[in-house]
């Protein structure tokens, strides 16, 4: 609903700026469209804004997936993303299980 009314870019920017923290919804009309939308829909008061897809873990997963899809090795991906090799290995298994990444096939021909 919020994305439909405001657009994905505005919602993403708001979540990056305010996600994971408390936010005071204004009681009076606000020139900022995001705050005004919250005021109309949620009403005045304090809310905790979820991080959702802007969380560190979500952004890290996406960066790992993109690097692996571009053909980078586990080591290269870990270096570029700034995480441990084990993290990339775990995510790679997760992506393959979810069919987000094609599993490498082993050639059994002599």
Backbone as JSON, one array per atom type, in Angstrom:
{
  "sequence": "XXXXXXXXXXXXXXXXXXXXXXXXXXXXXXXXXXXXXXXXXXXXXXXXXXXXXXXXXXXXXXXXXXXXXXXXXXXXXXXXXXXXXXXXXXXXXXXXXXXXXXXXXXXXXX",
  "N": [[0.82, -1.18, 0.0], [1.85, 1.33, 0.87], [4.05, 1.5, -0.87], [2.71, 1.46, -3.3], [1.29, 3.87, -3.18], [3.26, 5.85, -2.75], [5.53, 5.17, -4.19], [8.29, 3.06, -5.0], [10.96, 3.98, -4.72], [10.83, 6.2, -2.94], [9.85, 4.97, -0.63], [11.88, 3.09, -0.11], [14.05, 4.87, 0.36], [13.1, 6.12, 2.68], [13.0, 3.92, 4.45], [15.72, 3.23, 4.57], [16.74, 5.51, 5.77], [15.23, 5.74, 8.18], [14.63, 3.18, 9.14], [14.4, 0.57, 11.57], [14.29, 2.12, 13.79], [12.57, 4.28, 16.17], [9.88, 6.4, 15.23], [8.37, 9.52, 15.12], [5.2, 10.15, 14.24], [3.85, 12.86, 12.56], [1.45, 15.25, 13.9], [0.24, 17.24, 12.55], [-0.48, 18.37, 9.18], [2.08, 17.55, 6.85], [4.78, 18.63, 4.77], [6.44, 16.75, 3.64], [6.01, 13.94, 1.64], [6.09, 11.23, 2.5], [5.99, 11.29, 5.34], [3.55, 12.61, 5.56], [1.84, 10.71, 4.42], [2.07, 8.64, 6.3], [0.95, 9.97, 8.49], [-1.72, 10.32, 7.65], [-2.54, 7.63, 7.26], [-1.66, 6.1, 9.49], [-2.02, 7.75, 11.65], [-1.44, 10.13, 14.32], [1.41, 9.73, 16.45], [3.85, 7.48, 17.93], [5.87, 5.25, 16.15], [7.54, 2.15, 15.42], [9.79, 1.76, 12.92], [10.11, -0.72, 10.54], [13.02, -2.45, 9.24], [13.05, -4.13, 7.05], [13.53, -4.87, 3.61], [15.77, -3.3, 3.51], [17.59, -3.92, 5.38], [20.83, -4.75, 6.77], [21.51, -7.45, 6.45], [19.77, -8.28, 4.38], [20.62, -6.65, 2.26], [23.24, -7.56, 2.06], [22.85, -10.26, 1.32], [21.72, -9.9, -1.23], [23.87, -8.65, -2.57], [25.76, -10.73, -2.51], [24.42, -12.7, -4.01], [24.26, -11.38, -6.52], [27.0, -11.14, -7.17], [27.76, -13.85, -7.33], [26.11, -14.69, -9.42], [27.28, -13.26, -11.46], [29.46, -14.73, -11.91], [31.64, -14.73, -10.2], [34.09, -16.05, -7.96], [33.79, -17.79, -4.79], [35.64, -16.77, -3.0], [36.35, -14.3, -4.23], [33.87, -13.06, -4.15], [33.39, -12.89, -1.37], [35.43, -11.12, -0.67], [34.71, -8.8, -2.15], [32.16, -8.21, -1.13], [32.68, -7.99, 1.51], [32.62, -9.86, 3.6], [32.74, -13.01, 5.38], [34.18, -16.04, 4.07], [32.72, -18.32, 4.76], [30.17, -17.29, 5.09], [29.46, -16.63, 2.46], [29.5, -19.18, 1.31], [27.41, -20.45, 2.75], [25.22, -18.85, 1.96], [25.28, -19.35, -0.79], [24.53, -22.05, -0.94], [21.95, -21.77, 0.11], [20.79, -20.13, -1.91], [20.88, -21.86, -4.1], [19.21, -23.93, -3.19], [16.81, -22.53, -3.14], [16.37, -22.13, -5.75], [17.42, -19.82, -6.89], [19.85, -19.61, -7.87], [21.78, -21.35, -10.18], [22.75, -24.67, -9.75], [26.03, -25.86, -9.89], [26.92, -28.4, -12.16], [28.39, -31.56, -11.91], [30.78, -32.93, -14.01], [30.7, -36.1, -15.14], [31.86, -37.52, -17.1], [34.52, -39.46, -18.57]],
  "CA": [[0.0, 0.0, 0.0], [2.73, 2.49, 0.93], [4.82, 1.53, -2.12], [1.79, 1.83, -4.38], [0.9, 5.28, -3.05], [4.41, 6.77, -2.76], [6.58, 4.74, -5.1], [9.31, 2.22, -4.38], [12.16, 4.75, -4.38], [10.58, 6.99, -1.73], [9.73, 4.06, 0.51], [13.22, 2.58, 0.16], [14.83, 5.95, 0.98], [12.59, 6.29, 4.04], [13.43, 2.77, 5.26], [17.17, 3.34, 4.79], [16.96, 6.61, 6.71], [14.53, 5.61, 9.46], [14.37, 1.8, 9.5], [14.99, 0.04, 12.79], [14.21, 3.13, 14.85], [11.26, 4.84, 16.42], [9.59, 7.58, 14.42], [7.21, 10.26, 15.6], [4.31, 10.53, 13.15], [3.39, 14.22, 12.88], [0.02, 15.43, 14.16], [-0.25, 18.24, 11.59], [-0.06, 18.09, 7.8], [3.53, 17.66, 6.66], [5.11, 18.76, 3.35], [7.11, 15.53, 3.18], [4.93, 13.0, 1.28], [6.13, 10.0, 3.3], [5.46, 11.6, 6.68], [2.12, 12.92, 5.42], [1.15, 9.44, 4.19], [2.0, 7.97, 7.61], [0.0, 10.7, 9.33], [-3.09, 10.01, 7.19], [-2.86, 6.2, 7.38], [-1.37, 5.58, 10.83], [-2.43, 8.68, 12.7], [-0.38, 10.69, 15.16], [1.97, 8.85, 17.48], [5.2, 6.94, 17.75], [5.9, 3.9, 15.56], [8.85, 1.58, 15.14], [9.86, 1.53, 11.49], [10.88, -1.94, 10.25], [14.07, -2.29, 8.25], [12.62, -4.85, 5.86], [14.55, -5.2, 2.6], [16.93, -2.42, 3.58], [18.47, -4.35, 6.46], [22.18, -5.13, 6.35], [21.5, -8.85, 6.0], [19.1, -8.36, 3.07], [21.51, -6.04, 1.25], [24.39, -8.45, 1.9], [22.4, -11.4, 0.52], [21.57, -9.47, -2.61], [25.21, -8.44, -3.13], [26.36, -12.05, -2.71], [23.74, -13.31, -5.14], [24.68, -10.69, -7.74], [28.39, -11.51, -7.46], [27.8, -15.26, -7.77], [25.49, -14.75, -10.75], [28.23, -12.68, -12.41], [30.51, -15.71, -12.11], [32.77, -14.56, -9.29], [34.33, -17.16, -7.05], [33.39, -17.56, -3.4], [36.66, -15.9, -2.42], [36.19, -12.96, -4.81], [32.61, -12.52, -3.64], [33.59, -12.53, 0.05], [36.26, -9.92, -0.65], [33.95, -7.66, -2.68], [31.02, -7.91, -0.26], [33.21, -7.66, 2.84], [32.14, -10.82, 4.58], [33.55, -14.22, 5.52], [33.97, -17.1, 3.08], [31.64, -19.21, 5.21], [28.89, -16.62, 4.82], [29.17, -16.78, 1.03], [29.19, -20.6, 1.09], [26.05, -20.71, 3.27], [24.26, -18.17, 1.09], [25.26, -20.04, -2.08], [23.69, -23.24, -0.75], [20.59, -21.26, 0.26], [20.31, -19.68, -3.22], [20.67, -23.04, -4.95], [18.01, -24.61, -2.69], [15.64, -21.72, -3.47], [16.38, -21.98, -7.21], [17.82, -18.47, -7.28], [21.17, -19.79, -8.47], [21.88, -22.68, -10.78], [23.75, -25.51, -9.12], [27.01, -26.36, -10.85], [26.83, -29.86, -12.34], [29.7, -32.22, -12.0], [30.94, -33.69, -15.25], [31.12, -37.46, -14.78], [32.48, -38.15, -18.28], [35.97, -39.7, -18.37]],
  "C": [[0.88, 1.26, 0.0], [3.53, 2.62, -0.37], [3.94, 1.95, -3.28], [1.5, 3.32, -4.36], [2.08, 6.24, -3.23], [5.48, 6.43, -3.78], [7.69, 4.02, -4.33], [10.52, 3.04, -3.92], [11.98, 5.56, -3.1], [10.51, 6.11, -0.5], [11.1, 3.51, 0.88], [14.08, 3.64, 0.85], [14.41, 6.17, 2.42], [13.07, 5.16, 4.94], [14.93, 2.82, 5.54], [17.45, 4.4, 5.84], [16.42, 6.32, 8.1], [14.34, 4.18, 9.96], [15.1, 1.34, 10.76], [14.95, 1.0, 13.96], [12.78, 3.58, 15.06], [11.11, 6.13, 15.63], [8.33, 8.22, 14.95], [6.39, 10.72, 14.39], [3.74, 11.9, 13.49], [1.87, 14.29, 13.08], [-0.6, 16.42, 13.18], [0.2, 17.85, 10.19], [1.43, 18.41, 7.61], [3.83, 17.77, 5.17], [5.82, 17.53, 2.78], [6.04, 14.48, 2.87], [4.93, 11.72, 2.11], [5.56, 10.23, 4.68], [3.97, 11.91, 6.62], [1.31, 11.64, 5.19], [0.99, 8.7, 5.52], [0.99, 8.65, 8.51], [-1.44, 10.35, 8.95], [-3.47, 8.56, 7.48], [-2.73, 5.7, 8.82], [-1.93, 6.46, 11.94], [-1.23, 9.13, 13.51], [0.12, 9.65, 16.16], [3.35, 8.35, 17.1], [5.08, 5.52, 17.19], [7.35, 3.44, 15.46], [8.86, 1.19, 13.67], [10.68, 0.27, 11.23], [11.97, -1.66, 9.21], [13.73, -3.0, 6.95], [13.75, -5.13, 4.89], [15.76, -4.3, 2.62], [17.9, -2.83, 4.7], [19.84, -4.76, 5.91], [22.19, -6.54, 5.78], [20.86, -8.98, 4.62], [19.98, -7.78, 1.97], [22.73, -6.92, 1.0], [24.01, -9.67, 1.06], [22.29, -11.04, -0.96], [22.93, -9.27, -3.28], [25.91, -9.76, -3.41], [25.74, -12.72, -3.92], [24.18, -12.69, -6.46], [26.1, -11.08, -8.14], [28.49, -12.94, -7.96], [27.19, -15.4, -9.15], [26.42, -14.19, -11.83], [29.45, -13.58, -12.6], [31.72, -15.55, -11.21], [32.88, -15.77, -8.36], [33.83, -16.79, -5.64], [34.37, -16.59, -2.74], [36.53, -14.46, -2.93], [34.94, -12.28, -4.26], [32.76, -12.07, -2.2], [34.4, -11.24, 0.15], [35.45, -8.69, -1.06], [32.82, -7.23, -1.75], [31.49, -7.5, 1.13], [32.68, -8.57, 3.92], [33.05, -12.05, 4.56], [33.22, -15.22, 4.41], [32.81, -18.0, 3.47], [30.27, -18.6, 4.95], [28.49, -16.81, 3.37], [28.81, -18.23, 0.73], [27.77, -20.93, 1.54], [24.99, -20.09, 2.37], [24.15, -18.87, -0.26], [24.38, -21.29, -2.01], [22.22, -22.82, -0.65], [20.01, -20.84, -1.1], [20.04, -20.85, -4.15], [19.41, -23.77, -4.51], [16.74, -23.86, -3.05], [15.51, -21.47, -4.97], [16.65, -20.55, -7.66], [19.16, -18.48, -8.0], [21.22, -21.2, -9.0], [23.02, -23.44, -10.13], [24.75, -25.98, -10.18], [26.91, -27.87, -10.95], [28.23, -30.43, -12.49], [29.73, -33.07, -13.26], [31.48, -35.08, -14.86], [31.74, -38.18, -15.97], [33.97, -38.33, -18.05], [36.82, -38.74, -19.13]]
}
